[in-house]
Amino acid sequence: MALRIVDAHPDRFTYHPTKWEKFPDGTDKIEVGGFLPYNLLSGEHILFLASFHNNDITLSQFQVMICLLQSFIESLTVVLPYYPVGTMERVTKEGTVATAATYAHMFSSLPSCGRPTRLMVYDLHTLQNRFYLHGNSVASLQTAIPLLKNRIKETNIDCVAFPDDGAAKRFSALFSDEFHVIVCGKTRGENDVRTVVIQDGNPEGKNIVIVDDLVQTGGTLYECGKTLKEAGAASVHAFVSHAVFPKESWKRFAHGGDRACFDTFWVTNSIPTVTNTLPKDGPFEVLDLMELIIEDLDHYSSA
């Protein structure tokens, strides 16, 4: 994405490549660009595109952030579209590590370049995580919903559904003036079996998109889509900002899968290691975050 940003905005951005290598013993051998023949980064506003898709990569990126902040830069903005530990913020069993808190401690302990590091995150799963940051880092919460709204202008979608009350409280205000809104939720039935029911709204004859912040195995999304179709929806689509899909669980939603109930399944490229593997001929369509990120650099909150 960094190269595409520079190609699209050459008057605003300069790209300095970094070499991410390893020594024979497995430790990091990293060479940050922009320091030869002299420090070209000093006095500059630095944009760092981050991806915490595994622990090894995460630690390497923290080391580069520290290096940058100690190199006389003017400011550092870290774009981390998907904050992977957002769901691990509470402890019900002593000894469990709340990684949302530990990551926040690491960000908050970064060196200061004279102003806080700005951490841009899209559709953070648990919004209270922003308050875990303190000191030298400040969260800048953004949303990918504008990408979806622009895309569905080209469709016949006239209704937005939410799989639970939490998603409705979070996102419904962004749609309520333009679309019919449906809220689903889980209820306990016989033998304590949970089922998805429609709590508010009528899907009959509607062309619906279900909106949520992320998908893992997608069980709730699937049950919600199936319930809406059974209630008479004309078509059902899905959108999530973050396609986590552990263990290639996206295959269940692809053509021929046992959860292939969506006409279109929109996701963003917030986790490119996953979205780059999605089939081109299935229901999946990847919405590019790049231009939204550029726009949001100048707006400190859109969430």
LOMARFI-639830 format. One record per residue: residue in one letter; chain; x, y, z of N, C-alpha, C in turn. Coordinates in steps of 0.02 Angstrom, whole numbers. Atoms other than C-alpha are relative to their C-alpha. Layout:
BEGIN
<A,A,<X,Y,Z>,<X,Y,Z>,<X,Y,Z>>
...
END
This chain:
BEGIN
<M,A,<41,-60,0>,<0,0,0>,<43,63,0>>
<A,A,<-43,-59,-4>,<144,119,37>,<19,25,-69>>
<L,A,<-19,-20,68>,<201,118,-144>,<-60,28,-38>>
<R,A,<60,-26,34>,<23,145,-206>,<-17,70,25>>
<I,A,<12,-67,-27>,<4,294,-89>,<46,52,-33>>
<V,A,<-48,-46,30>,<162,374,-158>,<-16,12,-74>>
<D,A,<18,-7,70>,<109,340,-338>,<-61,45,-9>>
<A,A,<61,-40,6>,<-61,420,-307>,<9,71,25>>
<H,A,<-10,-67,-30>,<5,569,-206>,<75,16,3>>
<P,A,<-72,-11,-1>,<185,601,-260>,<22,67,28>>
<D,A,<-18,-66,-27>,<180,784,-205>,<-3,1,76>>
<R,A,<9,-1,-72>,<136,736,-27>,<45,-51,36>>
<F,A,<-34,55,-34>,<229,574,11>,<64,-20,-36>>
<T,A,<-62,30,25>,<404,504,-9>,<7,-69,33>>
<Y,A,<-6,69,-26>,<434,317,10>,<72,-16,16>>
<H,A,<-67,23,-20>,<585,253,107>,<-6,-75,17>>
<P,A,<7,72,-12>,<598,62,95>,<40,-23,61>>
<T,A,<-33,30,-57>,<644,-40,248>,<15,-74,-16>>
<K,A,<-19,70,10>,<737,-207,240>,<-15,-39,64>>
<W,A,<19,41,-57>,<656,-335,356>,<33,-68,-8>>
<E,A,<-37,63,6>,<783,-474,373>,<13,-30,69>>
<K,A,<-16,34,-63>,<843,-598,505>,<73,-22,0>>
<F,A,<-66,30,-8>,<1013,-648,572>,<-9,-76,3>>
<P,A,<6,74,-2>,<1053,-836,569>,<-32,-27,64>>
<D,A,<29,24,-63>,<997,-850,751>,<-74,18,6>>
<G,A,<71,-16,0>,<824,-784,706>,<-18,69,26>>
<T,A,<15,-67,-24>,<839,-610,782>,<-3,49,-58>>
<D,A,<13,-48,53>,<793,-455,685>,<64,32,-28>>
<K,A,<-51,-38,36>,<909,-378,556>,<-38,49,-44>>
<I,A,<44,-49,32>,<816,-220,506>,<40,61,-20>>
<E,A,<-33,-62,23>,<878,-74,403>,<-55,47,-25>>
<V,A,<52,-50,16>,<761,76,399>,<26,46,-54>>
<G,A,<-20,-45,54>,<767,179,240>,<-4,73,21>>
<G,A,<3,-71,-12>,<794,365,234>,<56,29,41>>
<F,A,<-55,-24,-42>,<958,378,329>,<65,11,-39>>
<L,A,<-60,-9,41>,<1083,382,185>,<-16,44,-59>>
<P,A,<-67,-12,-29>,<1181,483,135>,<-1,37,66>>
<Y,A,<7,-32,-65>,<1113,577,287>,<-72,-11,22>>
<N,A,<67,10,-28>,<957,577,397>,<-51,43,-37>>
<L,A,<51,-35,37>,<820,624,276>,<-67,4,37>>
<L,A,<63,3,-37>,<684,590,405>,<-5,54,54>>
<S,A,<1,-50,-54>,<733,723,532>,<-44,59,-20>>
<G,A,<45,-56,13>,<602,859,545>,<-61,-17,-42>>
<E,A,<56,20,44>,<477,758,441>,<-57,-31,40>>
<H,A,<59,33,-28>,<301,697,480>,<-3,-70,-31>>
<I,A,<-8,68,24>,<315,508,465>,<-66,-39,5>>
<L,A,<58,45,2>,<173,391,413>,<27,-71,-2>>
<F,A,<-24,70,-5>,<205,210,467>,<-61,-45,-8>>
<L,A,<54,47,13>,<91,76,393>,<16,-65,36>>
<A,A,<-14,58,-42>,<80,-64,520>,<-50,-56,-12>>
<S,A,<43,58,3>,<8,-240,520>,<23,-50,52>>
<F,A,<-18,45,-55>,<7,-348,676>,<-30,-69,-11>>
<H,A,<31,63,16>,<-39,-511,592>,<34,-60,33>>
<N,A,<-28,52,-43>,<82,-614,698>,<47,33,49>>
<N,A,<-38,-30,-55>,<184,-588,856>,<71,20,-22>>
<D,A,<-68,-14,22>,<354,-593,769>,<2,67,-37>>
<I,A,<4,-62,39>,<306,-457,645>,<-15,59,45>>
<T,A,<19,-54,-45>,<229,-354,785>,<60,28,37>>
<L,A,<-59,-23,-37>,<388,-347,888>,<49,37,-45>>
<S,A,<-45,-33,47>,<491,-302,735>,<-23,71,-14>>
<Q,A,<26,-66,15>,<377,-155,699>,<7,48,59>>
<F,A,<-12,-42,-59>,<388,-90,877>,<73,24,2>>
<Q,A,<-70,-20,1>,<577,-88,858>,<12,56,-50>>
<V,A,<-8,-54,50>,<564,18,700>,<-33,64,25>>
<M,A,<32,-60,-26>,<442,138,784>,<46,36,50>>
<I,A,<-47,-30,-48>,<567,165,925>,<57,34,-36>>
<C,A,<-55,-29,39>,<706,195,800>,<-21,66,-32>>
<L,A,<24,-61,33>,<602,323,705>,<-9,57,51>>
<L,A,<13,-52,-50>,<550,417,863>,<64,28,30>>
<Q,A,<-64,-24,-26>,<733,432,913>,<43,31,-55>>
<S,A,<-38,-25,58>,<782,502,743>,<-18,72,-18>>
<F,A,<13,-71,8>,<729,684,767>,<-56,15,-50>>
<I,A,<57,-12,44>,<567,666,670>,<-47,51,33>>
<E,A,<48,-49,-26>,<429,796,688>,<-60,-34,31>>
<S,A,<57,36,-27>,<287,673,714>,<-2,-70,-30>>
<L,A,<10,68,25>,<240,490,695>,<-74,-17,2>>
<T,A,<68,26,4>,<71,426,636>,<5,-74,-20>>
<V,A,<0,72,13>,<49,237,646>,<-71,-19,-23>>
<V,A,<65,24,26>,<-92,169,536>,<-2,-75,11>>
<L,A,<10,71,-16>,<-145,2,609>,<-74,-15,-11>>
<P,A,<72,6,14>,<-312,-32,522>,<-36,-50,45>>
<Y,A,<31,50,-43>,<-347,-190,621>,<41,-9,63>>
<Y,A,<-33,7,-66>,<-305,-194,807>,<-18,-69,26>>
<P,A,<20,70,-8>,<-298,-382,833>,<-15,-22,71>>
<V,A,<12,21,-69>,<-303,-387,1023>,<-60,37,31>>
<G,A,<56,-40,-26>,<-458,-279,1038>,<-51,-40,40>>
<T,A,<49,41,-35>,<-563,-425,1099>,<27,-28,66>>
<M,A,<-30,30,-60>,<-442,-475,1237>,<12,55,52>>
<E,A,<-7,-57,-45>,<-478,-335,1360>,<-26,-15,70>>
<R,A,<23,16,-68>,<-555,-426,1510>,<25,-68,22>>
<V,A,<-27,62,-29>,<-497,-563,1626>,<-52,-28,48>>
<T,A,<46,34,-46>,<-615,-686,1707>,<35,-55,40>>
<K,A,<-39,50,-35>,<-479,-806,1763>,<69,29,14>>
<E,A,<-64,-29,-19>,<-328,-745,1859>,<58,-35,-35>>
<G,A,<-57,26,37>,<-166,-767,1765>,<-7,8,-75>>
<T,A,<11,-13,72>,<-245,-733,1595>,<28,68,-17>>
<V,A,<-30,-64,22>,<-150,-597,1502>,<-49,38,-43>>
<A,A,<44,-45,39>,<-261,-455,1441>,<44,36,-51>>
<T,A,<-48,-27,49>,<-161,-421,1283>,<-20,68,-26>>
<A,A,<19,-68,19>,<-264,-268,1242>,<34,51,45>>
<A,A,<-34,-45,-47>,<-188,-189,1397>,<75,0,-11>>
<T,A,<-73,2,8>,<-10,-250,1365>,<21,35,-64>>
<Y,A,<-16,-36,61>,<-11,-186,1185>,<-5,75,13>>
<A,A,<8,-71,-15>,<-75,-19,1250>,<59,26,41>>
<H,A,<-58,-19,-39>,<68,-15,1376>,<61,10,-46>>
<M,A,<-57,-6,45>,<194,-44,1236>,<-5,63,-42>>
<F,A,<9,-62,38>,<120,96,1130>,<12,61,45>>
<S,A,<-6,-58,-45>,<112,212,1281>,<71,12,23>>
<S,A,<-69,-6,-22>,<294,177,1322>,<48,18,-56>>
<L,A,<-43,-22,54>,<360,229,1152>,<34,66,17>>
<P,A,<-33,-65,-13>,<487,372,1157>,<-42,57,-28>>
<S,A,<35,-60,24>,<421,547,1131>,<45,38,-49>>
<C,A,<-37,-43,47>,<472,650,981>,<-20,74,12>>
<G,A,<23,-67,-15>,<395,804,1063>,<-75,6,-2>>
<R,A,<73,3,1>,<214,758,1030>,<-20,-74,0>>
<P,A,<19,70,-3>,<113,597,1053>,<0,-34,-68>>
<T,A,<9,40,60>,<118,458,925>,<-75,-9,-12>>
<R,A,<70,9,18>,<-48,452,835>,<-11,-71,-26>>
<L,A,<16,68,20>,<-120,276,820>,<-68,-2,-34>>
<M,A,<62,2,37>,<-251,266,683>,<-25,-72,-6>>
<V,A,<30,66,2>,<-366,115,701>,<-70,5,-29>>
<Y,A,<65,0,32>,<-519,70,599>,<-47,-49,35>>
<D,A,<53,41,-29>,<-678,6,681>,<27,-47,54>>
<L,A,<-27,36,-58>,<-596,-47,844>,<-57,-39,33>>
<H,A,<53,44,-23>,<-694,-195,912>,<-28,22,68>>
<T,A,<22,-23,-67>,<-700,-136,1093>,<24,72,8>>
<L,A,<-17,-71,4>,<-706,54,1094>,<37,25,62>>
<Q,A,<-35,-23,-61>,<-645,69,1274>,<75,-10,-3>>
<N,A,<-72,10,6>,<-474,9,1216>,<38,65,-11>>
<R,A,<-34,-64,13>,<-436,187,1163>,<25,32,65>>
<F,A,<-18,-32,-63>,<-428,238,1346>,<55,-38,37>>
<Y,A,<-56,36,-29>,<-296,107,1384>,<66,34,-17>>
<L,A,<-61,-37,20>,<-170,217,1293>,<8,61,44>>
<H,A,<-14,-58,-41>,<-86,353,1392>,<71,24,-16>>
<G,A,<-68,-25,8>,<69,460,1392>,<17,18,-71>>
<N,A,<-30,-19,64>,<157,456,1225>,<-39,-24,-62>>
<S,A,<40,22,57>,<20,380,1115>,<-73,18,10>>
<V,A,<71,-18,-2>,<-157,435,1073>,<-35,-36,-57>>
<A,A,<39,35,51>,<-288,332,981>,<-40,49,-42>>
<S,A,<40,-39,48>,<-370,407,827>,<-47,-50,-33>>
<L,A,<47,51,24>,<-526,303,793>,<-34,22,-65>>
<Q,A,<30,-13,66>,<-586,295,613>,<-49,-57,-16>>
<T,A,<46,52,21>,<-719,195,523>,<3,-10,-75>>
<A,A,<0,17,71>,<-726,105,356>,<-70,3,-31>>
<I,A,<69,-3,25>,<-914,131,339>,<-8,43,-63>>
<P,A,<6,-39,62>,<-892,270,207>,<15,-41,-63>>
<L,A,<-14,43,58>,<-817,138,90>,<-61,-40,-19>>
<L,A,<60,39,14>,<-972,31,107>,<-55,44,-28>>
<K,A,<54,-44,23>,<-1092,177,85>,<11,22,-72>>
<N,A,<-15,-17,70>,<-1004,229,-75>,<-13,-58,-46>>
<R,A,<8,60,42>,<-1009,51,-140>,<-74,-17,-11>>
<I,A,<70,21,7>,<-1193,17,-106>,<-43,52,-36>>
<K,A,<36,-48,43>,<-1244,175,-198>,<-11,-29,-70>>
<E,A,<3,30,66>,<-1214,69,-353>,<-44,-62,-1>>
<T,A,<40,60,-6>,<-1333,-69,-293>,<-73,18,16>>
<N,A,<70,-11,-19>,<-1517,-90,-251>,<-12,-11,74>>
<I,A,<7,10,-72>,<-1484,-111,-65>,<-39,58,32>>
<D,A,<43,-51,-31>,<-1618,-20,35>,<-8,-11,75>>
<C,A,<9,17,-70>,<-1595,-94,209>,<66,-22,30>>
<V,A,<-60,20,-37>,<-1456,-115,337>,<-21,-40,62>>
<A,A,<15,41,-59>,<-1460,-254,468>,<62,-7,43>>
<F,A,<-55,10,-48>,<-1355,-280,623>,<-10,-67,35>>
<P,A,<7,67,-29>,<-1319,-453,696>,<-14,0,75>>
<D,A,<13,-3,-72>,<-1334,-393,876>,<-9,73,19>>
<D,A,<14,-68,-23>,<-1378,-242,981>,<63,42,5>>
<G,A,<-63,-37,-4>,<-1195,-195,1003>,<18,32,-66>>
<A,A,<-15,-28,66>,<-1168,-173,817>,<-50,55,-18>>
<A,A,<51,-50,15>,<-1333,-77,804>,<16,66,35>>
<K,A,<-15,-61,-37>,<-1284,46,941>,<60,36,-30>>
<R,A,<-62,-29,26>,<-1116,72,859>,<-8,31,-68>>
<F,A,<1,-21,69>,<-1161,90,676>,<-66,28,-26>>
<S,A,<65,-17,29>,<-1348,125,656>,<-7,74,-15>>
<A,A,<6,-72,12>,<-1329,314,669>,<31,20,-67>>
<L,A,<-31,-15,64>,<-1222,308,511>,<-44,-18,-59>>
<F,A,<44,23,54>,<-1366,232,411>,<-72,20,7>>
<S,A,<72,-4,-14>,<-1533,273,492>,<-37,52,-43>>
<D,A,<33,-52,40>,<-1569,428,386>,<-10,-21,-72>>
<E,A,<1,18,70>,<-1547,336,221>,<-29,-70,-13>>
<F,A,<19,70,11>,<-1595,153,247>,<-48,-23,54>>
<H,A,<36,36,-52>,<-1720,44,336>,<51,-36,43>>
<V,A,<-46,32,-46>,<-1637,-31,489>,<-34,-59,33>>
<I,A,<23,61,-34>,<-1658,-207,558>,<52,-19,52>>
<V,A,<-45,22,-53>,<-1584,-268,722>,<-17,-72,17>>
<C,A,<7,70,-20>,<-1558,-452,757>,<32,-11,68>>
<G,A,<-30,16,-65>,<-1506,-537,917>,<-9,-74,15>>
<K,A,<3,70,-19>,<-1482,-705,1001>,<-47,-10,59>>
<T,A,<43,19,-56>,<-1611,-788,1113>,<14,-72,18>>
<R,A,<-10,68,-22>,<-1602,-946,1216>,<-65,-39,-8>>
<G,A,<58,42,9>,<-1721,-1084,1165>,<4,-63,41>>
<E,A,<0,64,-35>,<-1749,-1264,1217>,<71,-27,6>>
<N,A,<-65,29,-14>,<-1600,-1352,1294>,<56,51,-3>>
<D,A,<-48,-56,-3>,<-1515,-1182,1309>,<33,14,-67>>
<V,A,<-27,-12,66>,<-1488,-1175,1120>,<-13,73,-20>>
<R,A,<8,-70,20>,<-1456,-998,1056>,<-18,4,-74>>
<T,A,<20,-11,70>,<-1543,-942,897>,<-3,75,-14>>
<V,A,<4,-70,20>,<-1540,-779,800>,<-71,16,-20>>
<V,A,<68,-22,16>,<-1705,-687,791>,<2,74,-20>>
<I,A,<7,-70,19>,<-1762,-521,718>,<-33,37,58>>
<Q,A,<26,-37,-57>,<-1787,-399,861>,<-37,63,-20>>
<D,A,<31,-63,22>,<-1834,-244,763>,<6,6,-75>>
<G,A,<-1,-10,72>,<-1883,-211,582>,<-30,-58,-37>>
<N,A,<32,50,42>,<-1963,-306,439>,<41,-9,-64>>
<P,A,<-44,11,59>,<-1849,-385,305>,<-37,-18,-64>>
<E,A,<36,25,58>,<-1987,-439,186>,<8,45,-61>>
<G,A,<-8,-36,63>,<-1947,-387,8>,<60,47,-2>>
<K,A,<-56,-47,-4>,<-1793,-290,63>,<65,-31,-28>>
<N,A,<-68,18,20>,<-1618,-296,-12>,<47,24,56>>
<I,A,<-29,-15,-65>,<-1513,-304,145>,<76,-12,-1>>
<V,A,<-71,12,-15>,<-1331,-284,195>,<7,-3,76>>
<I,A,<-14,8,-72>,<-1280,-350,367>,<68,32,13>>
<V,A,<-60,-38,-15>,<-1148,-238,446>,<27,-18,69>>
<D,A,<-34,12,-64>,<-1022,-283,581>,<73,21,-7>>
<D,A,<-69,-25,3>,<-844,-235,627>,<49,-54,-23>>
<L,A,<-47,53,20>,<-759,-405,603>,<-36,-67,-5>>
<V,A,<24,68,4>,<-786,-586,559>,<57,-47,17>>
<Q,A,<-48,53,-13>,<-696,-737,630>,<-26,-63,-35>>
<T,A,<28,58,34>,<-783,-902,596>,<-65,18,-35>>
<G,A,<58,-25,36>,<-940,-806,547>,<-66,-34,17>>
<G,A,<61,35,-18>,<-1069,-911,637>,<-59,46,10>>
<T,A,<55,-47,-13>,<-1174,-764,696>,<-22,34,-64>>
<L,A,<17,-31,64>,<-1165,-679,526>,<-43,-47,-42>>
<Y,A,<37,49,39>,<-1224,-837,441>,<-71,-10,26>>
<E,A,<66,10,-29>,<-1368,-866,561>,<-45,61,-11>>
<C,A,<37,-61,12>,<-1420,-685,541>,<-24,2,-73>>
<G,A,<18,0,71>,<-1417,-698,350>,<-54,-51,-15>>
<K,A,<50,52,12>,<-1515,-860,352>,<-68,21,28>>
<T,A,<63,-22,-30>,<-1647,-787,469>,<-34,54,-43>>
<L,A,<29,-53,42>,<-1670,-634,358>,<-29,-28,-64>>
<K,A,<26,31,62>,<-1691,-741,202>,<-64,-38,14>>
<E,A,<60,38,-18>,<-1817,-853,289>,<-59,46,15>>
<A,A,<52,-49,-15>,<-1913,-696,339>,<-22,40,-62>>
<G,A,<25,-30,62>,<-1933,-644,157>,<44,53,-32>>
<A,A,<-45,-49,32>,<-1781,-536,115>,<11,-18,-74>>
<A,A,<-11,12,71>,<-1758,-516,-73>,<72,-20,-14>>
<S,A,<-70,18,6>,<-1569,-523,-58>,<36,19,65>>
<V,A,<-38,-13,-62>,<-1442,-527,84>,<74,2,-16>>
<H,A,<-72,-9,10>,<-1264,-462,79>,<32,10,69>>
<A,A,<-35,-11,-64>,<-1132,-439,215>,<58,47,-10>>
<F,A,<-60,-43,-1>,<-999,-311,259>,<32,-5,69>>
<V,A,<-39,-6,-61>,<-862,-319,390>,<63,40,-17>>
<S,A,<-62,-38,11>,<-714,-202,409>,<60,-46,-1>>
<H,A,<-60,42,-9>,<-595,-341,461>,<-17,-73,-13>>
<A,A,<9,71,17>,<-591,-512,379>,<53,-42,34>>
<V,A,<-50,38,-38>,<-500,-611,513>,<4,-72,-27>>
<F,A,<6,67,30>,<-558,-783,450>,<57,-47,21>>
<P,A,<-54,47,-20>,<-442,-895,555>,<-10,-67,-33>>
<K,A,<-1,67,30>,<-395,-1062,477>,<-42,-3,-64>>
<E,A,<34,-3,65>,<-468,-1008,309>,<-75,-14,6>>
<S,A,<71,10,-10>,<-644,-1006,378>,<-42,36,-53>>
<W,A,<36,-32,54>,<-691,-895,230>,<-26,-50,-51>>
<K,A,<20,50,49>,<-705,-1054,127>,<-73,-22,9>>
<R,A,<69,21,-13>,<-871,-1092,210>,<-50,49,-31>>
<F,A,<44,-50,30>,<-943,-931,135>,<9,4,-76>>
<A,A,<-12,1,72>,<-871,-960,-40>,<-51,-43,-35>>
<H,A,<46,41,38>,<-972,-1039,-179>,<11,-74,16>>
<G,A,<-5,70,-17>,<-1010,-1218,-130>,<10,-14,74>>
<G,A,<-9,9,-71>,<-977,-1189,55>,<-66,-7,37>>
<D,A,<62,12,-37>,<-1102,-1235,189>,<-30,63,30>>
<R,A,<27,-64,-22>,<-1125,-1050,235>,<-4,50,-57>>
<A,A,<2,-44,59>,<-1136,-980,58>,<-69,30,-8>>
<C,A,<67,-29,1>,<-1290,-875,94>,<-2,72,-22>>
<F,A,<-2,-71,16>,<-1230,-701,44>,<10,11,-75>>
<D,A,<-9,-18,70>,<-1250,-626,-129>,<68,34,-11>>
<T,A,<-65,-33,0>,<-1099,-515,-93>,<26,3,71>>
<F,A,<-31,-4,-65>,<-977,-519,52>,<56,51,-5>>
<W,A,<-50,-53,5>,<-885,-352,65>,<45,0,62>>
<V,A,<-49,-7,-54>,<-727,-336,169>,<49,55,-22>>
<T,A,<-54,-46,19>,<-586,-208,176>,<66,-39,0>>
<N,A,<-66,31,1>,<-402,-246,150>,<40,19,63>>
<S,A,<-34,-15,-63>,<-362,-208,333>,<46,-56,21>>
<I,A,<-44,58,-14>,<-286,-383,345>,<19,-30,-67>>
<P,A,<-16,22,68>,<-203,-406,175>,<25,-72,-4>>
<T,A,<-22,69,2>,<-126,-573,223>,<-58,-48,-8>>
<V,A,<61,41,11>,<-305,-640,222>,<-34,19,-65>>
<T,A,<39,-20,58>,<-390,-537,88>,<36,-14,-66>>
<N,A,<-36,18,61>,<-252,-573,-38>,<-12,-72,-21>>
<T,A,<12,71,16>,<-302,-756,-29>,<-73,-14,-19>>
<L,A,<70,11,16>,<-489,-731,-58>,<-10,-11,-75>>
<P,A,<11,14,72>,<-554,-802,-224>,<-32,60,-34>>
<K,A,<26,-56,39>,<-593,-676,-361>,<-70,-14,-28>>
<D,A,<63,18,33>,<-744,-772,-426>,<-55,-18,50>>
<G,A,<50,16,-50>,<-838,-792,-262>,<-41,61,20>>
<P,A,<40,-57,-22>,<-952,-678,-163>,<41,56,29>>
<F,A,<-42,-49,-34>,<-804,-584,-89>,<20,58,-45>>
<E,A,<-25,-60,35>,<-764,-406,-141>,<38,41,52>>
<V,A,<-44,-35,-46>,<-619,-314,-59>,<-2,75,-15>>
<L,A,<2,-73,6>,<-641,-126,-30>,<66,28,25>>
<D,A,<-67,-25,-14>,<-476,-32,-32>,<-2,59,49>>
<L,A,<-2,-52,-51>,<-438,75,121>,<45,59,-18>>
<M,A,<-53,-48,11>,<-300,177,40>,<-23,73,-1>>
<E,A,<21,-70,5>,<-391,337,-9>,<-34,24,63>>
<L,A,<32,-19,-63>,<-493,335,151>,<53,16,53>>
<I,A,<-55,-14,-47>,<-331,327,252>,<29,69,-13>>
<I,A,<-28,-66,18>,<-262,477,158>,<-46,56,22>>
<E,A,<49,-50,-22>,<-422,574,190>,<-2,7,75>>
<D,A,<6,-1,-73>,<-427,525,373>,<62,27,34>>
<L,A,<-59,-30,-30>,<-249,584,402>,<-13,72,22>>
<D,A,<14,-70,-15>,<-320,760,404>,<-62,9,43>>
<H,A,<60,-3,-43>,<-472,715,511>,<13,-49,58>>
<Y,A,<-25,39,-56>,<-434,654,685>,<-49,-49,30>>
<S,A,<47,51,-21>,<-592,553,714>,<-59,0,-46>>
<S,A,<61,7,40>,<-730,485,604>,<-44,-56,28>>
<A,A,<37,57,-29>,<-791,346,719>,<-58,24,43>>
END
